[in-house]
Amino acid sequence: MPSQPKRDPLGSGSCAAGKRQVLIIMDQDVIKSVKVRGVEDDIKMSTPWKKAVRDWLSKRKRDRAASKAV
């Protein structure tokens, strides 16, 4: 029997190539604020989360480089 393709657990279709879905748990008020601002700015809800994670990773990389330079 051929294997079935893996389905998106949320039923919203598959993720784009090279991307993975992640579940995060956040306070309801934070999620609501992100949703509202996303609608106001006409952006996907994932955009601010991606930016926040990239900013955090970048800061961490700078901090680690600075601590090694000392």
PQR file of N, CA, C, O and H, with PARSE charges and radii, in Angstrom:
ATOM      1  N   MET A   1       0.845  -1.178   0.000 -0.4000 1.5000
ATOM      2  CA  MET A   1       0.000   0.000   0.000 -0.0000 2.0000
ATOM      3  C   MET A   1       0.891   1.243   0.000  0.5500 1.7000
ATOM      4  O   MET A   1       1.779   1.360   0.845 -0.5500 1.4000
ATOM      5  N   PRO A   2       0.669   2.180  -0.941 -0.5600 1.5000
ATOM      6  CA  PRO A   2       1.507   3.381  -0.985  0.2800 2.0000
ATOM      7  C   PRO A   2       1.260   4.259   0.234  0.5500 1.7000
ATOM      8  O   PRO A   2       0.139   4.363   0.731 -0.5500 1.4000
ATOM      9  N   SER A   3       2.330   4.885   0.699 -0.4000 1.5000
ATOM     10  CA  SER A   3       2.189   5.755   1.869 -0.0000 2.0000
ATOM     11  C   SER A   3       1.468   7.033   1.479  0.5500 1.7000
ATOM     12  O   SER A   3       1.621   7.547   0.371 -0.5500 1.4000
ATOM     13  H   SER A   3       3.241   4.800   0.294  0.4000 1.0000
ATOM     14  N   GLN A   4       0.690   7.521   2.406 -0.4000 1.5000
ATOM     15  CA  GLN A   4      -0.047   8.761   2.185 -0.0000 2.0000
ATOM     16  C   GLN A   4       0.859   9.942   2.488  0.5500 1.7000
ATOM     17  O   GLN A   4       1.671   9.871   3.410 -0.5500 1.4000
ATOM     18  H   GLN A   4       0.565   7.103   3.306  0.4000 1.0000
ATOM     19  N   PRO A   5       0.738  11.036   1.724 -0.5600 1.5000
ATOM     20  CA  PRO A   5       1.541  12.217   2.062  0.2800 2.0000
ATOM     21  C   PRO A   5       1.132  12.747   3.427  0.5500 1.7000
ATOM     22  O   PRO A   5      -0.034  12.664   3.813 -0.5500 1.4000
ATOM     23  N   LYS A   6       2.100  13.293   4.154 -0.4000 1.5000
ATOM     24  CA  LYS A   6       1.802  13.855   5.465 -0.0000 2.0000
ATOM     25  C   LYS A   6       0.897  15.056   5.289  0.5500 1.7000
ATOM     26  O   LYS A   6       1.090  15.878   4.393 -0.5500 1.4000
ATOM     27  H   LYS A   6       3.047  13.361   3.840  0.4000 1.0000
ATOM     28  N   ARG A   7      -0.091  15.141   6.159 -0.4000 1.5000
ATOM     29  CA  ARG A   7      -1.047  16.237   6.091 -0.0000 2.0000
ATOM     30  C   ARG A   7      -0.710  17.284   7.134  0.5500 1.7000
ATOM     31  O   ARG A   7      -0.175  16.979   8.200 -0.5500 1.4000
ATOM     32  H   ARG A   7      -0.248  14.473   6.887  0.4000 1.0000
ATOM     33  N   ASP A   8      -1.028  18.502   6.811 -0.4000 1.5000
ATOM     34  CA  ASP A   8      -0.907  19.597   7.767 -0.0000 2.0000
ATOM     35  C   ASP A   8      -1.895  19.339   8.896  0.5500 1.7000
ATOM     36  O   ASP A   8      -3.086  19.174   8.629 -0.5500 1.4000
ATOM     37  H   ASP A   8      -1.463  18.750   5.946  0.4000 1.0000
ATOM     38  N   PRO A   9      -1.443  19.296  10.158 -0.5600 1.5000
ATOM     39  CA  PRO A   9      -2.364  18.993  11.259  0.2800 2.0000
ATOM     40  C   PRO A   9      -3.493  20.001  11.402  0.5500 1.7000
ATOM     41  O   PRO A   9      -4.531  19.681  11.979 -0.5500 1.4000
ATOM     42  N   LEU A  10      -3.313  21.202  10.892 -0.4000 1.5000
ATOM     43  CA  LEU A  10      -4.365  22.213  10.982 -0.0000 2.0000
ATOM     44  C   LEU A  10      -5.270  22.192   9.767  0.5500 1.7000
ATOM     45  O   LEU A  10      -6.261  22.920   9.713 -0.5500 1.4000
ATOM     46  H   LEU A  10      -2.469  21.462  10.423  0.4000 1.0000
ATOM     47  N   GLY A  11      -4.935  21.361   8.790 -0.4000 1.5000
ATOM     48  CA  GLY A  11      -5.780  21.230   7.616 -0.0000 2.0000
ATOM     49  C   GLY A  11      -5.733  22.416   6.674  0.5500 1.7000
ATOM     50  O   GLY A  11      -6.630  22.580   5.848 -0.5500 1.4000
ATOM     51  H   GLY A  11      -4.130  20.769   8.833  0.4000 1.0000
ATOM     52  N   SER A  12      -4.705  23.246   6.778 -0.4000 1.5000
ATOM     53  CA  SER A  12      -4.642  24.442   5.948 -0.0000 2.0000
ATOM     54  C   SER A  12      -3.761  24.253   4.718  0.5500 1.7000
ATOM     55  O   SER A  12      -3.408  25.232   4.060 -0.5500 1.4000
ATOM     56  H   SER A  12      -3.976  23.112   7.449  0.4000 1.0000
ATOM     57  N   GLY A  13      -3.403  23.023   4.400 -0.4000 1.5000
ATOM     58  CA  GLY A  13      -2.535  22.780   3.253 -0.0000 2.0000
ATOM     59  C   GLY A  13      -1.107  22.608   3.699  0.5500 1.7000
ATOM     60  O   GLY A  13      -0.799  22.709   4.887 -0.5500 1.4000
ATOM     61  H   GLY A  13      -3.690  22.228   4.935  0.4000 1.0000
ATOM     62  N   SER A  14      -0.245  22.351   2.757 -0.4000 1.5000
ATOM     63  CA  SER A  14       1.154  22.115   3.110 -0.0000 2.0000
ATOM     64  C   SER A  14       1.921  23.427   3.215  0.5500 1.7000
ATOM     65  O   SER A  14       1.505  24.449   2.670 -0.5500 1.4000
ATOM     66  H   SER A  14      -0.495  22.269   1.793  0.4000 1.0000
ATOM     67  N   CYS A  15       3.026  23.387   3.911 -0.4000 1.5000
ATOM     68  CA  CYS A  15       3.900  24.551   4.041 -0.0000 2.0000
ATOM     69  C   CYS A  15       4.675  24.730   2.747  0.5500 1.7000
ATOM     70  O   CYS A  15       4.833  23.786   1.973 -0.5500 1.4000
ATOM     71  H   CYS A  15       3.364  22.557   4.355  0.4000 1.0000
ATOM     72  N   ALA A  16       5.150  25.929   2.519 -0.4000 1.5000
ATOM     73  CA  ALA A  16       5.966  26.204   1.348 -0.0000 2.0000
ATOM     74  C   ALA A  16       7.259  25.398   1.431  0.5500 1.7000
ATOM     75  O   ALA A  16       7.707  25.030   2.517 -0.5500 1.4000
ATOM     76  H   ALA A  16       5.021  26.696   3.148  0.4000 1.0000
ATOM     77  N   ALA A  17       7.842  25.133   0.284 -0.4000 1.5000
ATOM     78  CA  ALA A  17       9.090  24.356   0.238 -0.0000 2.0000
ATOM     79  C   ALA A  17      10.147  25.015   1.111  0.5500 1.7000
ATOM     80  O   ALA A  17      10.321  26.233   1.080 -0.5500 1.4000
ATOM     81  H   ALA A  17       7.478  25.431  -0.598  0.4000 1.0000
ATOM     82  N   GLY A  18      10.844  24.208   1.881 -0.4000 1.5000
ATOM     83  CA  GLY A  18      11.914  24.709   2.737 -0.0000 2.0000
ATOM     84  C   GLY A  18      11.432  25.357   4.022  0.5500 1.7000
ATOM     85  O   GLY A  18      12.233  25.939   4.754 -0.5500 1.4000
ATOM     86  H   GLY A  18      10.703  23.219   1.906  0.4000 1.0000
ATOM     87  N   LYS A  19      10.157  25.271   4.308 -0.4000 1.5000
ATOM     88  CA  LYS A  19       9.614  25.885   5.527 -0.0000 2.0000
ATOM     89  C   LYS A  19       8.968  24.804   6.375  0.5500 1.7000
ATOM     90  O   LYS A  19       8.526  23.777   5.860 -0.5500 1.4000
ATOM     91  H   LYS A  19       9.506  24.799   3.714  0.4000 1.0000
ATOM     92  N   ARG A  20       8.916  25.043   7.670 -0.4000 1.5000
ATOM     93  CA  ARG A  20       8.282  24.119   8.611 -0.0000 2.0000
ATOM     94  C   ARG A  20       7.327  24.896   9.492  0.5500 1.7000
ATOM     95  O   ARG A  20       7.530  26.079   9.766 -0.5500 1.4000
ATOM     96  H   ARG A  20       9.275  25.877   8.088  0.4000 1.0000
ATOM     97  N   GLN A  21       6.313  24.233   9.919 -0.4000 1.5000
ATOM     98  CA  GLN A  21       5.332  24.839  10.809 -0.0000 2.0000
ATOM     99  C   GLN A  21       5.786  24.653  12.250  0.5500 1.7000
ATOM    100  O   GLN A  21       6.317  23.603  12.609 -0.5500 1.4000
ATOM    101  H   GLN A  21       6.148  23.272   9.697  0.4000 1.0000
ATOM    102  N   VAL A  22       5.574  25.686  13.083 -0.4000 1.5000
ATOM    103  CA  VAL A  22       5.984  25.646  14.483 -0.0000 2.0000
ATOM    104  C   VAL A  22       4.817  26.113  15.343  0.5500 1.7000
ATOM    105  O   VAL A  22       4.103  27.050  14.988 -0.5500 1.4000
ATOM    106  H   VAL A  22       5.142  26.540  12.791  0.4000 1.0000
ATOM    107  N   LEU A  23       4.638  25.451  16.466 -0.4000 1.5000
ATOM    108  CA  LEU A  23       3.608  25.855  17.412 -0.0000 2.0000
ATOM    109  C   LEU A  23       4.281  26.619  18.540  0.5500 1.7000
ATOM    110  O   LEU A  23       5.250  26.139  19.128 -0.5500 1.4000
ATOM    111  H   LEU A  23       5.218  24.690  16.755  0.4000 1.0000
ATOM    112  N   ILE A  24       3.768  27.815  18.845 -0.4000 1.5000
ATOM    113  CA  ILE A  24       4.283  28.567  19.989 -0.0000 2.0000
ATOM    114  C   ILE A  24       3.108  28.881  20.915  0.5500 1.7000
ATOM    115  O   ILE A  24       1.977  29.075  20.468 -0.5500 1.4000
ATOM    116  H   ILE A  24       2.981  28.205  18.367  0.4000 1.0000
ATOM    117  N   ILE A  25       3.397  28.926  22.180 -0.4000 1.5000
ATOM    118  CA  ILE A  25       2.385  29.254  23.182 -0.0000 2.0000
ATOM    119  C   ILE A  25       2.691  30.662  23.684  0.5500 1.7000
ATOM    120  O   ILE A  25       3.786  30.933  24.176 -0.5500 1.4000
ATOM    121  H   ILE A  25       4.316  28.769  22.543  0.4000 1.0000
ATOM    122  N   MET A  26       1.719  31.544  23.554 -0.4000 1.5000
ATOM    123  CA  MET A  26       1.887  32.934  23.961 -0.0000 2.0000
ATOM    124  C   MET A  26       0.668  33.376  24.757  0.5500 1.7000
ATOM    125  O   MET A  26      -0.394  32.758  24.678 -0.5500 1.4000
ATOM    126  H   MET A  26       0.829  31.323  23.154  0.4000 1.0000
ATOM    127  N   ASP A  27       0.827  34.441  25.518 -0.4000 1.5000
ATOM    128  CA  ASP A  27      -0.303  35.024  26.231 -0.0000 2.0000
ATOM    129  C   ASP A  27      -1.350  35.496  25.221  0.5500 1.7000
ATOM    130  O   ASP A  27      -1.011  35.995  24.148 -0.5500 1.4000
ATOM    131  H   ASP A  27       1.689  34.943  25.582  0.4000 1.0000
ATOM    132  N   GLN A  28      -2.616  35.331  25.577 -0.4000 1.5000
ATOM    133  CA  GLN A  28      -3.704  35.695  24.672 -0.0000 2.0000
ATOM    134  C   GLN A  28      -3.658  37.162  24.263  0.5500 1.7000
ATOM    135  O   GLN A  28      -3.933  37.492  23.110 -0.5500 1.4000
ATOM    136  H   GLN A  28      -2.891  34.925  26.449  0.4000 1.0000
ATOM    137  N   ASP A  29      -3.313  38.041  25.196 -0.4000 1.5000
ATOM    138  CA  ASP A  29      -3.293  39.465  24.873 -0.0000 2.0000
ATOM    139  C   ASP A  29      -2.197  39.787  23.852  0.5500 1.7000
ATOM    140  O   ASP A  29      -2.372  40.674  23.016 -0.5500 1.4000
ATOM    141  H   ASP A  29      -3.090  37.773  26.133  0.4000 1.0000
ATOM    142  N   VAL A  30      -1.082  39.081  23.916 -0.4000 1.5000
ATOM    143  CA  VAL A  30      -0.003  39.290  22.946 -0.0000 2.0000
ATOM    144  C   VAL A  30      -0.458  38.821  21.562  0.5500 1.7000
ATOM    145  O   VAL A  30      -0.258  39.518  20.568 -0.5500 1.4000
ATOM    146  H   VAL A  30      -0.940  38.361  24.596  0.4000 1.0000
ATOM    147  N   ILE A  31      -1.064  37.646  21.506 -0.4000 1.5000
ATOM    148  CA  ILE A  31      -1.547  37.118  20.229 -0.0000 2.0000
ATOM    149  C   ILE A  31      -2.579  38.058  19.620  0.5500 1.7000
ATOM    150  O   ILE A  31      -2.532  38.347  18.424 -0.5500 1.4000
ATOM    151  H   ILE A  31      -1.227  37.080  22.313  0.4000 1.0000
ATOM    152  N   LYS A  32      -3.504  38.530  20.433 -0.4000 1.5000
ATOM    153  CA  LYS A  32      -4.540  39.442  19.933 -0.0000 2.0000
ATOM    154  C   LYS A  32      -3.917  40.726  19.399  0.5500 1.7000
ATOM    155  O   LYS A  32      -4.309  41.212  18.338 -0.5500 1.4000
ATOM    156  H   LYS A  32      -3.542  38.295  21.404  0.4000 1.0000
ATOM    157  N   SER A  33      -2.955  41.274  20.122 -0.4000 1.5000
ATOM    158  CA  SER A  33      -2.290  42.499  19.671 -0.0000 2.0000
ATOM    159  C   SER A  33      -1.580  42.295  18.336  0.5500 1.7000
ATOM    160  O   SER A  33      -1.641  43.152  17.454 -0.5500 1.4000
ATOM    161  H   SER A  33      -2.636  40.879  20.984  0.4000 1.0000
ATOM    162  N   VAL A  34      -0.900  41.143  18.195 -0.4000 1.5000
ATOM    163  CA  VAL A  34      -0.207  40.860  16.934 -0.0000 2.0000
ATOM    164  C   VAL A  34      -1.213  40.726  15.793  0.5500 1.7000
ATOM    165  O   VAL A  34      -0.980  41.233  14.696 -0.5500 1.4000
ATOM    166  H   VAL A  34      -0.851  40.448  18.911  0.4000 1.0000
ATOM    167  N   LYS A  35      -2.324  40.049  16.047 -0.4000 1.5000
ATOM    168  CA  LYS A  35      -3.357  39.892  15.017 -0.0000 2.0000
ATOM    169  C   LYS A  35      -3.915  41.245  14.581  0.5500 1.7000
ATOM    170  O   LYS A  35      -4.042  41.524  13.389 -0.5500 1.4000
ATOM    171  H   LYS A  35      -2.514  39.637  16.939  0.4000 1.0000
ATOM    172  N   VAL A  36      -4.248  42.088  15.576 -0.4000 1.5000
ATOM    173  CA  VAL A  36      -4.820  43.407  15.274 -0.0000 2.0000
ATOM    174  C   VAL A  36      -3.837  44.246  14.473  0.5500 1.7000
ATOM    175  O   VAL A  36      -4.206  44.832  13.455 -0.5500 1.4000
ATOM    176  H   VAL A  36      -4.144  41.862  16.544  0.4000 1.0000
ATOM    177  N   ARG A  37      -2.567  44.310  14.931 -0.4000 1.5000
ATOM    178  CA  ARG A  37      -1.560  45.103  14.218 -0.0000 2.0000
ATOM    179  C   ARG A  37      -1.287  44.531  12.836  0.5500 1.7000
ATOM    180  O   ARG A  37      -1.010  45.277  11.897 -0.5500 1.4000
ATOM    181  H   ARG A  37      -2.267  43.834  15.758  0.4000 1.0000
ATOM    182  N   GLY A  38      -1.363  43.209  12.707 -0.4000 1.5000
ATOM    183  CA  GLY A  38      -1.180  42.576  11.407 -0.0000 2.0000
ATOM    184  C   GLY A  38      -2.256  42.993  10.422  0.5500 1.7000
ATOM    185  O   GLY A  38      -1.971  43.246   9.252 -0.5500 1.4000
ATOM    186  H   GLY A  38      -1.587  42.603  13.470  0.4000 1.0000
ATOM    187  N   VAL A  39      -3.486  43.062  10.891 -0.4000 1.5000
ATOM    188  CA  VAL A  39      -4.588  43.523  10.037 -0.0000 2.0000
ATOM    189  C   VAL A  39      -4.377  44.987   9.671  0.5500 1.7000
ATOM    190  O   VAL A  39      -4.548  45.379   8.517 -0.5500 1.4000
ATOM    191  H   VAL A  39      -3.719  42.856  11.841  0.4000 1.0000
ATOM    192  N   GLU A  40      -4.004  45.789  10.663 -0.4000 1.5000
ATOM    193  CA  GLU A  40      -3.768  47.219  10.407 -0.0000 2.0000
ATOM    194  C   GLU A  40      -2.664  47.427   9.369  0.5500 1.7000
ATOM    195  O   GLU A  40      -2.772  48.303   8.511 -0.5500 1.4000
ATOM    196  H   GLU A  40      -3.865  45.470  11.601  0.4000 1.0000
ATOM    197  N   ASP A  41      -1.606  46.623   9.449 -0.4000 1.5000
ATOM    198  CA  ASP A  41      -0.457  46.772   8.553 -0.0000 2.0000
ATOM    199  C   ASP A  41      -0.573  45.909   7.298  0.5500 1.7000
ATOM    200  O   ASP A  41       0.303  45.949   6.434 -0.5500 1.4000
ATOM    201  H   ASP A  41      -1.519  45.912  10.146  0.4000 1.0000
ATOM    202  N   ASP A  42      -1.650  45.130   7.195 -0.4000 1.5000
ATOM    203  CA  ASP A  42      -1.883  44.236   6.057 -0.0000 2.0000
ATOM    204  C   ASP A  42      -0.702  43.275   5.853  0.5500 1.7000
ATOM    205  O   ASP A  42      -0.167  43.146   4.752 -0.5500 1.4000
ATOM    206  H   ASP A  42      -2.361  45.098   7.897  0.4000 1.0000
ATOM    207  N   ILE A  43      -0.313  42.608   6.946 -0.4000 1.5000
ATOM    208  CA  ILE A  43       0.757  41.616   6.875 -0.0000 2.0000
ATOM    209  C   ILE A  43       0.257  40.302   7.459  0.5500 1.7000
ATOM    210  O   ILE A  43      -0.719  40.271   8.208 -0.5500 1.4000
ATOM    211  H   ILE A  43      -0.747  42.712   7.841  0.4000 1.0000
ATOM    212  N   LYS A  44       0.938  39.223   7.106 -0.4000 1.5000
ATOM    213  CA  LYS A  44       0.607  37.918   7.676 -0.0000 2.0000
ATOM    214  C   LYS A  44       1.001  37.906   9.145  0.5500 1.7000
ATOM    215  O   LYS A  44       1.931  38.603   9.551 -0.5500 1.4000
ATOM    216  H   LYS A  44       1.731  39.249   6.497  0.4000 1.0000
ATOM    217  N   MET A  45       0.295  37.115   9.936 -0.4000 1.5000
ATOM    218  CA  MET A  45       0.585  37.051  11.362 -0.0000 2.0000
ATOM    219  C   MET A  45       1.977  36.495  11.627  0.5500 1.7000
ATOM    220  O   MET A  45       2.580  36.806  12.654 -0.5500 1.4000
ATOM    221  H   MET A  45      -0.461  36.549   9.606  0.4000 1.0000
ATOM    222  N   SER A  46       2.485  35.693  10.733 -0.4000 1.5000
ATOM    223  CA  SER A  46       3.814  35.101  10.939 -0.0000 2.0000
ATOM    224  C   SER A  46       4.941  36.123  10.776  0.5500 1.7000
ATOM    225  O   SER A  46       6.041  35.904  11.283 -0.5500 1.4000
ATOM    226  H   SER A  46       1.995  35.441   9.899  0.4000 1.0000
ATOM    227  N   THR A  47       4.695  37.213  10.092 -0.4000 1.5000
ATOM    228  CA  THR A  47       5.751  38.190   9.803 -0.0000 2.0000
ATOM    229  C   THR A  47       6.409  38.759  11.058  0.5500 1.7000
ATOM    230  O   THR A  47       7.636  38.732  11.147 -0.5500 1.4000
ATOM    231  H   THR A  47       3.802  37.391   9.680  0.4000 1.0000
ATOM    232  N   PRO A  48       5.651  39.274  12.036 -0.5600 1.5000
ATOM    233  CA  PRO A  48       6.318  39.817  13.227  0.2800 2.0000
ATOM    234  C   PRO A  48       7.042  38.751  14.045  0.5500 1.7000
ATOM    235  O   PRO A  48       8.077  39.041  14.645 -0.5500 1.4000
ATOM    236  N   TRP A  49       6.519  37.517  14.082 -0.4000 1.5000
ATOM    237  CA  TRP A  49       7.187  36.448  14.815 -0.0000 2.0000
ATOM    238  C   TRP A  49       8.530  36.135  14.160  0.5500 1.7000
ATOM    239  O   TRP A  49       9.543  35.973  14.840 -0.5500 1.4000
ATOM    240  H   TRP A  49       5.678  37.282  13.594  0.4000 1.0000
ATOM    241  N   LYS A  50       8.523  36.051  12.819 -0.4000 1.5000
ATOM    242  CA  LYS A  50       9.773  35.766  12.110 -0.0000 2.0000
ATOM    243  C   LYS A  50      10.794  36.866  12.351  0.5500 1.7000
ATOM    244  O   LYS A  50      11.970  36.588  12.586 -0.5500 1.4000
ATOM    245  H   LYS A  50       7.700  36.183  12.266  0.4000 1.0000
ATOM    246  N   LYS A  51      10.343  38.126  12.292 -0.4000 1.5000
ATOM    247  CA  LYS A  51      11.256  39.248  12.516 -0.0000 2.0000
ATOM    248  C   LYS A  51      11.814  39.209  13.933  0.5500 1.7000
ATOM    249  O   LYS A  51      13.009  39.427  14.130 -0.5500 1.4000
ATOM    250  H   LYS A  51       9.388  38.352  12.100  0.4000 1.0000
ATOM    251  N   ALA A  52      10.970  38.935  14.916 -0.4000 1.5000
ATOM    252  CA  ALA A  52      11.420  38.889  16.304 -0.0000 2.0000
ATOM    253  C   ALA A  52      12.474  37.792  16.509  0.5500 1.7000
ATOM    254  O   ALA A  52      13.476  38.004  17.192 -0.5500 1.4000
ATOM    255  H   ALA A  52       9.999  38.758  14.756  0.4000 1.0000
ATOM    256  N   VAL A  53      12.240  36.639  15.921 -0.4000 1.5000
ATOM    257  CA  VAL A  53      13.198  35.538  16.080 -0.0000 2.0000
ATOM    258  C   VAL A  53      14.506  35.869  15.369  0.5500 1.7000
ATOM    259  O   VAL A  53      15.584  35.627  15.911 -0.5500 1.4000
ATOM    260  H   VAL A  53      11.426  36.467  15.366  0.4000 1.0000
ATOM    261  N   ARG A  54      14.418  36.421  14.160 -0.4000 1.5000
ATOM    262  CA  ARG A  54      15.645  36.791  13.435 -0.0000 2.0000
ATOM    263  C   ARG A  54      16.428  37.859  14.192  0.5500 1.7000
ATOM    264  O   ARG A  54      17.653  37.786  14.283 -0.5500 1.4000
ATOM    265  H   ARG A  54      13.542  36.618  13.719  0.4000 1.0000
ATOM    266  N   ASP A  55      15.717  38.858  14.739 -0.4000 1.5000
ATOM    267  CA  ASP A  55      16.381  39.902  15.529 -0.0000 2.0000
ATOM    268  C   ASP A  55      17.067  39.308  16.756  0.5500 1.7000
ATOM    269  O   ASP A  55      18.196  39.678  17.080 -0.5500 1.4000
ATOM    270  H   ASP A  55      14.722  38.918  14.665  0.4000 1.0000
ATOM    271  N   TRP A  56      16.385  38.386  17.440 -0.4000 1.5000
ATOM    272  CA  TRP A  56      16.956  37.730  18.616 -0.0000 2.0000
ATOM    273  C   TRP A  56      18.206  36.933  18.240  0.5500 1.7000
ATOM    274  O   TRP A  56      19.224  37.009  18.929 -0.5500 1.4000
ATOM    275  H   TRP A  56      15.468  38.085  17.177  0.4000 1.0000
ATOM    276  N   LEU A  57      18.129  36.176  17.157 -0.4000 1.5000
ATOM    277  CA  LEU A  57      19.286  35.391  16.714 -0.0000 2.0000
ATOM    278  C   LEU A  57      20.463  36.295  16.353  0.5500 1.7000
ATOM    279  O   LEU A  57      21.609  35.994  16.687 -0.5500 1.4000
ATOM    280  H   LEU A  57      17.303  36.114  16.597  0.4000 1.0000
ATOM    281  N   SER A  58      20.176  37.396  15.675 -0.4000 1.5000
ATOM    282  CA  SER A  58      21.218  38.337  15.287 -0.0000 2.0000
ATOM    283  C   SER A  58      21.879  38.956  16.518  0.5500 1.7000
ATOM    284  O   SER A  58      23.104  39.057  16.587 -0.5500 1.4000
ATOM    285  H   SER A  58      19.245  37.641  15.405  0.4000 1.0000
ATOM    286  N   LYS A  59      21.058  39.371  17.491 -0.4000 1.5000
ATOM    287  CA  LYS A  59      21.598  39.949  18.724 -0.0000 2.0000
ATOM    288  C   LYS A  59      22.446  38.922  19.469  0.5500 1.7000
ATOM    289  O   LYS A  59      23.522  39.245  19.971 -0.5500 1.4000
ATOM    290  H   LYS A  59      20.063  39.290  17.435  0.4000 1.0000
ATOM    291  N   ARG A  60      21.965  37.701  19.540 -0.4000 1.5000
ATOM    292  CA  ARG A  60      22.704  36.635  20.220 -0.0000 2.0000
ATOM    293  C   ARG A  60      24.049  36.401  19.551  0.5500 1.7000
ATOM    294  O   ARG A  60      25.061  36.215  20.227 -0.5500 1.4000
ATOM    295  H   ARG A  60      21.090  37.439  19.132  0.4000 1.0000
ATOM    296  N   LYS A  61      24.061  36.411  18.238 -0.4000 1.5000
ATOM    297  CA  LYS A  61      25.311  36.205  17.486 -0.0000 2.0000
ATOM    298  C   LYS A  61      26.298  37.340  17.781  0.5500 1.7000
ATOM    299  O   LYS A  61      27.485  37.095  17.996 -0.5500 1.4000
ATOM    300  H   LYS A  61      23.240  36.562  17.689  0.4000 1.0000
ATOM    301  N   ARG A  62      25.798  38.589  17.789 -0.4000 1.5000
ATOM    302  CA  ARG A  62      26.656  39.746  18.097 -0.0000 2.0000
ATOM    303  C   ARG A  62      27.199  39.655  19.515  0.5500 1.7000
ATOM    304  O   ARG A  62      28.385  39.883  19.755 -0.5500 1.4000
ATOM    305  H   ARG A  62      24.834  38.788  17.614  0.4000 1.0000
ATOM    306  N   ASP A  63      26.308  39.316  20.459 -0.4000 1.5000
ATOM    307  CA  ASP A  63      26.722  39.208  21.867 -0.0000 2.0000
ATOM    308  C   ASP A  63      27.783  38.134  22.044  0.5500 1.7000
ATOM    309  O   ASP A  63      28.751  38.344  22.776 -0.5500 1.4000
ATOM    310  H   ASP A  63      25.345  39.131  20.264  0.4000 1.0000
ATOM    311  N   ARG A  64      27.628  37.005  21.400 -0.4000 1.5000
ATOM    312  CA  ARG A  64      28.595  35.917  21.523 -0.0000 2.0000
ATOM    313  C   ARG A  64      29.929  36.322  20.898  0.5500 1.7000
ATOM    314  O   ARG A  64      30.987  36.013  21.446 -0.5500 1.4000
ATOM    315  H   ARG A  64      26.842  36.834  20.805  0.4000 1.0000
ATOM    316  N   ALA A  65      29.886  37.014  19.749 -0.4000 1.5000
ATOM    317  CA  ALA A  65      31.110  37.468  19.109 -0.0000 2.0000
ATOM    318  C   ALA A  65      31.831  38.481  19.982  0.5500 1.7000
ATOM    319  O   ALA A  65      33.058  38.457  20.082 -0.5500 1.4000
ATOM    320  H   ALA A  65      29.026  37.264  19.304  0.4000 1.0000
ATOM    321  N   ALA A  66      31.065  39.380  20.623 -0.4000 1.5000
ATOM    322  CA  ALA A  66      31.654  40.385  21.495 -0.0000 2.0000
ATOM    323  C   ALA A  66      32.300  39.738  22.732  0.5500 1.7000
ATOM    324  O   ALA A  66      33.363  40.165  23.185 -0.5500 1.4000
ATOM    325  H   ALA A  66      30.068  39.399  20.542  0.4000 1.0000
ATOM    326  N   SER A  67      31.644  38.711  23.262 -0.4000 1.5000
ATOM    327  CA  SER A  67      32.198  38.073  24.457 -0.0000 2.0000
ATOM    328  C   SER A  67      33.469  37.269  24.125  0.5500 1.7000
ATOM    329  O   SER A  67      34.346  37.124  24.977 -0.5500 1.4000
ATOM    330  H   SER A  67      30.781  38.364  22.894  0.4000 1.0000
ATOM    331  N   LYS A  68      33.569  36.760  22.923 -0.4000 1.5000
ATOM    332  CA  LYS A  68      34.772  36.032  22.512 -0.0000 2.0000
ATOM    333  C   LYS A  68      35.928  36.980  22.189  0.5500 1.7000
ATOM    334  O   LYS A  68      37.094  36.599  22.288 -0.5500 1.4000
ATOM    335  H   LYS A  68      32.857  36.878  22.231  0.4000 1.0000
ATOM    336  N   ALA A  69      35.601  38.215  21.801 -0.4000 1.5000
ATOM    337  CA  ALA A  69      36.618  39.195  21.448 -0.0000 2.0000
ATOM    338  C   ALA A  69      37.320  39.761  22.678  0.5500 1.7000
ATOM    339  O   ALA A  69      38.406  40.331  22.567 -0.5500 1.4000
ATOM    340  H   ALA A  69      34.654  38.525  21.720  0.4000 1.0000
ATOM    341  N   VAL A  70      36.721  39.612  23.821 -0.4000 1.5000
ATOM    342  CA  VAL A  70      37.282  40.185  25.059 -0.0000 2.0000
ATOM    343  C   VAL A  70      38.442  39.373  25.552  0.5500 1.7000
ATOM    344  O   VAL A  70      39.036  39.705  26.578 -0.5500 1.4000
ATOM    345  H   VAL A  70      35.839  39.149  23.912  0.4000 1.0000
TER
END
